[in-house]
């Protein structure tokens, strides 16, 4: 998945919400298939975020920093 482009069904939902807001609409209805597709994409994104969060929490990388006295004036 390209990080700059949301998945297809999330983009479609965003476009429909934008159109609803511009027209002053109050209700947005999804078909069962649209809801399933959107659910799948949201679930995949949540799983990706959880995996990234878990890998960021694991202390796998050690950063070494060394400093000499330098020449402060």
C-alpha positions in Angstrom: 0.0 0.0 0.0 1.3 3.4 -1.0 1.4 5.6 2.2 0.4 8.7 0.2 -2.9 7.1 -1.1 -5.6 5.7 1.2 -7.1 2.4 0.1 -9.9 2.5 -2.5 -12.9 2.1 -0.3 -11.7 4.6 2.2 -11.1 7.1 -0.6 -14.6 6.4 -1.9 -16.1 6.9 1.5 -14.2 10.2 1.9 -15.5 11.4 -1.5 -19.1 10.5 -0.6 -18.9 12.2 2.8 -17.4 15.3 1.1 -20.3 15.3 -1.4 -22.8 14.8 1.4 -21.4 17.8 3.3 -21.4 20.0 0.2 -25.0 19.2 -0.5 -26.1 19.6 3.1 -27.1 16.0 3.4 -27.7 14.4 6.8 -27.6 10.7 6.0 -25.0 8.5 4.3 -26.1 4.9 3.5 -23.7 2.1 2.6 -24.6 -1.1 0.9 -23.6 -4.4 2.6 -20.8 -4.9 0.1 -19.5 -1.3 0.6 -19.6 -1.8 4.4 -17.7 -5.1 4.1 -15.1 -3.6 1.9 -14.6 -0.6 4.1 -14.5 -2.9 7.2 -11.7 -5.0 5.5 -9.6 -1.9 4.7 -10.0 -0.4 8.1 -9.1 -3.7 9.8 -6.0 -4.1 7.6 -4.9 -0.5 8.5 -5.4 -1.2 12.2 -3.4 -4.4 11.9 -0.6 -2.5 10.1 -0.6 0.2 12.8 -0.5 -2.4 15.6 2.4 -4.1 13.9 4.4 -0.9 13.5 3.7 0.1 17.0 4.8 -3.3 18.3 8.1 -3.1 16.3 8.7 0.4 17.5 8.3 -0.7 21.1 10.8 -3.6 20.8 14.4 -2.6 21.8 16.0 -4.1 18.7 18.2 -1.2 17.7 20.9 0.2 19.9 22.2 3.7 19.2 25.7 4.4 20.4 26.7 8.0 21.1 30.2 9.0 22.0 31.6 12.5 22.8 35.1 13.7 23.4 35.9 16.7 25.4 36.0 18.9 22.4 37.6 22.3 22.4 35.2 24.7 24.1 36.4 28.3 24.2 
